Amino acid sequence: MRDIKIVIAGPRGRMGREAVRLVQQTDNFHLVAVVDHKNDGGSLSDFDGFSGLDIPVYSNIEECFQKVEADVLIVLTTPEFGMLHTKTALSYGVRPVVGTTGFTKENVNELEAICKEKGLGCIIAPNFAIGAVLMMKFAQLAGKYFNDVEIIELHHDEKLDAPSGTAVKTAEMIAEVREAKQQGHLNEKETIAGARGADFDGMRIHSVRLPGLIAHQQVMFGATGQTLTIRHDSYNRASFMSGVKLAVDTVMKIDTLIYGLENIIE
């Protein structure tokens, strides 16, 4: 089992802290640097909760890759920086594992072309929780038989994008197998704009943001005389780390872009 040298972008966030812990606890993972756009120089041990971790901190990702040899960049930043960090990593021959959401189809297509040109792997995962990935796969299966579906995603109130990447990915997967249909009554009217949620290929996506939540989603299907609800709940961010580990291990073996962990889970 080869050693994998890892840089983490966004180490002070809740997901970033879990990722640092994962790397420290995995025998063949080695944290060689972190990228934090608000801090430059010094050591990760200078931050609360990272005592004893003498890992260099860079605010500029290009400087990081110029000074540190790395195999994988784990991107757990905001949508504002996600694309920049991913493209920069690829330009330096570093394979990105991306948990940042907010990527458009155009972004993904651009990154896919770069990966193909350079022969590098990249994994973008709207959700790293294995249970959430299975929820999406089960929803896609159900979408073959139920044309009416609504997605309700619930997250903490500090999440910046709505709907979530998981909800969008779920809708995309269902749309691949579902016969397109505009749901609801033909003469339906919103008396308050947005009451019916976002429209994705006739499906509806609803976003809930409240303190106390982490990451939750339910997909509700309806047909004559029956409903089917598929739900997943993440109660802490440690639930995402098994998927992060799987993605890091896998990205070292591929030479293309993979969007969604469902494509590497058998």
N, C-alpha and C positions, 0 to 999 in steps of 0.2 A: 504494500500500500504506500504510494508515493506521498511525500509531504506536499502540502498545498499552502503557499504563501498568500495571505489574505489582507486586503485593505477594506476597512468599513467606512462608508460615508454616512454620517449621521449617528455617531456613537452615543450622543447624550440623550437622544430620544428614547421613548419607552421600548420600541422595537430594537433600536440600536444597542441598548444596554443588554437586552436578552441575547443579541447576536454576539456581543463581546463575550458574554458568559459561555455561549455555545462553543465559540472558537477555543476558548481557554480549556474547555472540558473535553475537547475532541483531540485524540492523540496525534493525528496526522495533519491537523489544522494549525497554522501558525500566524498569529496576528503580527504584521510587520509595520503597520501604520494606520492612522485614522485620518479622515478628512472632516473638518468642522469649520464651516465658513465664517464662524464668529470668533475663532481662535486660531492663532498661528504660533508655532514654536512651542517649546516645552514638552511635557510628557502627559500621557493620558492619566497618570497618577495624580496630576494636579487638580483633577476634577473629582467632586464628591462621588464616592462609591466605587472608585477605581484604584484604591490603595495598592501600591506595589506593582502596578502595571507600567513599566518603563517603556512605553510605546510612543514614538514620535507623532506629533499632531501637526497637520498642515491645513491652512485655509485655502490654498490654491491646489487644485487637484493635479494640474500639470506639473507643478513643482514636486508634488508627491511622487509621481511616476518617474520623474527625472532623477530622483534621489534614492528611490526604494524599488527593489526588484519585487514584482508581485505576479501572481498567477490569476487571482480572482479579485474583483471588486464587488462587495456586497453593498447595494445602493438602497438606503433606507431614509431618504431625504424627502423634501417636499416636492410637489410637482414642478415647482419653479426651477429646481436644480436637477431633477431626475434625468431629463434628456441630455443635458450638458455633461453630466457625470458619465452617462452610459456611452455617449459618442467619444468622449475623451479617453475612456478606458480602452475602447476598441482601437483608437488611433495609436495607442502605446502597446498594443498586443496583449492587453489584459482582458480576461473574459468576465463580463458583467453578470451578476445575479441580482435582479431588480425587483424590489418589493414596493417601490414607489408607484402609485397609481396616477391616472390622469393622462396616460399616453393615448394619442389619437391613432386612427388607422394609418394616417400619413406618417406619423412618427414610427410606428412599427414597420411599415414598408421601407422607410429610409434605413432603419437599423438593420433590417433583414438584408438589404442590398450591401451594406457595409460588411456584415458578417460573411456573406457569400464571397465578396471581393477578397477579404483577408483570410478566409478559411478559419474563422474563429467562432466559438460557441457563445451564445448569449441566451439567458433564460429570463423572461419577464413573467412574473407570477402575480396576478391580481390578488391572490390569497395563498398564503403558504400553509394554512391549516389543512392537513390531509382530510379531515372530516368535511371541510368546506368544499374541497375539490370533489369528493365523492358526492356531496349534495348537488353540485353542478352537473355531474355525470348522470345521477339519478333523474334530475330534472329534465335533462336532454332526452333520456329514454321516455319519460312520461309525455314529453312534448310531441311524440309521434302519435299519441292517442287522445290527447286533450288539446283542442285549439284555443281554449280560453284560459289565460294564465295572467296572474298579477304577481309582481315581485315586490316584497317589502324588505328593505334593508335598514338595519338599525345600528347606529354607531355612536361613539362618544362625541360630545359637542365641540371637540377641538379638531375634528376631521375637516379638511379643507375642501375636498371635492364631493360633489353630489350630482348624480348617483355614484355609488362606490364602484370601483373597478370590478369587484366581484359581481355586482348586479348587472353591469353592462356585459361582462363576459358570459354570465348565465343567460342573458337575453340573446346574445349572439349564438350561443350553442343551441338554444331552443329553436331559434329562427332557422337554423340549418335543416331541421327535420319537421318543423311545424308548417302546416298549410297556412299561408298568410291570411289574417282575418282582422278586421277592425272591430274591436270588442265594444260591448255596451249597446245601448239603444241608438238607432240611427238618428233620432232627434234629441239625443242627450245634450244637455247644456250645463256648463259649469256656472253656477251662480256666484262662486268665488273662484277667480282664476287659479289654476293649479290644483284644484280639489281632486281631480282624477289622476294626478301624477304625470310623469313624463311618458310620452308615447314612443315606443320602440317597435316598429313593424306591427303596430296594432296592439301590442302588449302594453301594460302599464307598469311603471316602476315608481315606487314610493320611497322616499328617504326620510328617516327619523333621526334626529340628533338630540341626545339627552345626556346629561352627566349621569354617571353610574353604569352606562353601557360600555362594552368593549367593541365587539364585532359580531353581529347576528344577522341572519337572513332567513326568510321563509318564502317559498315559492308555492303559491296556491293555484291549483287547477280546478276548474269547474266543468261539469257536464250534467245532463239531465239526471236529477235524482241523486247526485253524488259530488263530493269534493275530495281532493287529495292535497295534503299539505306536506311539503318536505322542508325541514328546518334544520339549521345548524347554529350552534352557539359557541363562541369563544369567550371564556370567562377570564382568561389572562393571556398575556402575550407569549408566554412560554409555549402555548398551544401551536404557535407558528414555527417553532424552531426545528421540528422534525422535517418540515418541508424545506426550510432553508438548507439544512444539511444535505438532503436529497438533491437539491438543486446544485449545490456546490460540487458534490461528487459527480453529478451528471454533466455539468457544463464543461468539465475537463475532458470529456470523452466525445464531444460533438463539435461540428464545424459549421453550424447554422444557428439561426434564431428559433427558439421555441417559446410560444406565447401561451402560458397556462400549464400548470403542473399536471392537468388531466392528460396531457400528451406524453408524460413520462411515467405515469402510474399504470401498471398493468392490472 
